[in-house]
């Protein structure tokens, strides 16, 4: 009828809108993403939200050592999660420890991703002896346990956040290389790559301007998983005494400090840092699983 207003057709859904819709369809993944964001914000603003700076020895009192959760010091400060053997507030130590864990995890994952993805793309695009050499190196790297290689590297380099990141990059780059090569081999013979080669574009431009963007989805997924893996490895190395120094306690070092007191009933020194580590790794892994399902619909469960 002429008197009725015409109904406008619905606007097509953009890729970003589709991604948001698919990701938010899993409430557990959305909750995990909120947890990850809260942990990241707490780590960023740690100096302003924590009651104590656990790195400042002037703020520590050995007389407040191993106080139970909810206890108060002589100065009137309440330790909601208790203190460790150095009189360090566990809540402050956990938040600062999360900061170190995220710096090491995200930093090493990004550097390893750049190195591994570049080598994987070069192997898939060049082929021949170059591909064989790179992939034999990848196979050699993946044939050894990551924790064993990291222990050997840190035994040579020594403790420190920078050395831990170097060790994690050296043990994690191969996973990115294998993933990037597998994704690039699928895209290698597509029409847009052949068109770029026919135009005689530089190889670096074909690799990073045309091939890399179409290989990003699996790399993003494995990058998310590798962040959680790097956090776990850092905590293990620190627990064994080869990670970060004692003046900058990470979650693994906090767990190690309280391990000897577990049998005496002072559980909180190891329990709460362990719980924070478990929650962080689980949240990141849940986000990574949902990203895998969204970016690769064939793997949806």
Secondary structure, DSSP 8 states (H G I E B T S, - for coil): -TTS----------HHHHHHHHHHT-HHHHHHHHHHHHHHHHHHTHHHH-SS-TT-GGG--GGGTT--TTEE-TTS-EETT-B-TT--BHHHHHHHHHHHHHHHHHHHHHHHHHHHHHHHHHHHHH-HHHHHHHHHHHHHHHTS-HHHHHHHHHHHH-SSHHHHHHHHHHHHHHHHHHHHHHHHHHHTTSHHHHHHHHTT--HHHIIIIIIHHHHHHHHHHHHHHHHHHHHHHHHHHHHTT-SS-TTS--HHHHHHHHHTTTTTT-THHHHHHHHHHHHHHHHHHHHHHHHHHHH-GGG--
